[in-house]
Amino acid sequence: MQIMGWLFDQAPNVAAITTRQVIEENAEILVVVHYEDDHSWAFLCGSTDRDEDGRVIKSSPFEP
């Protein structure tokens, strides 16, 4: 299934990395990283580099 307007090279249900602050505190996403080695993505707030703040999510919140 393709989501109209989906601009990424991975499917919407592929895992991505973010932070607890983005998910739980609605911190603004200030850094987006596309890793060339595995084409994965990270959506980061730039306020933490602590391992315990890392979270794995689906790339698209609209994909079931």
N, C-alpha and C positions, 0 to 999 in steps of 0.2 A: 504494500500500500504506500502511495506517495502522498505527502501533504503538500497542497498547493503553496508555492512560495518557499518551500524548504530549500535553503541555500547551501547546506552542508554536504560534504562528500560521503558521510556515513548515514545509515538509516536513522530515523527519529528515535527508535527504541534502543540504540547503542548507548552504552554507559559513558558518562562524562564525569569529570571531577569538579567539585565545587567545595565550598566551606560551610561550616555550621552557621557562620554569621550570615551568609547569603540566604540559607534556608530558614533558619529560626529567627533571625533578627531583621530580615529583609534588607540586609546591607546591599548597597549598589554594586553591580558587577562593573569593575573598573579595568580588569585585565582578562582578555580572552586569548588563550594559547591553543594553537593547532600543532600537535606533535607530528613531525614528519615521519618518524620511524614506524608508528602504528596508526597514524591518521586519527588519533583520539583527540578529544577537546578538553579544555579546562576553562571554567567560568569562575573567576576569582574576584574577591573584594580588595585584595592588596593589604589587608589589615592583619594577617596572620600567616605564619609559616609553620605552625605547630601541627604535628602529625595528627593529634587527637581532634583537631578542628576539621580535618578532611572528611568529605562525604562523596559517595558515589551515587549518581543520579542517572535517569534516562536523559538523553539529549533534548528531547521535546516533552514538555509537560502536557501536550495535547495528544500524544500517542498512547493508546490503551495498553 
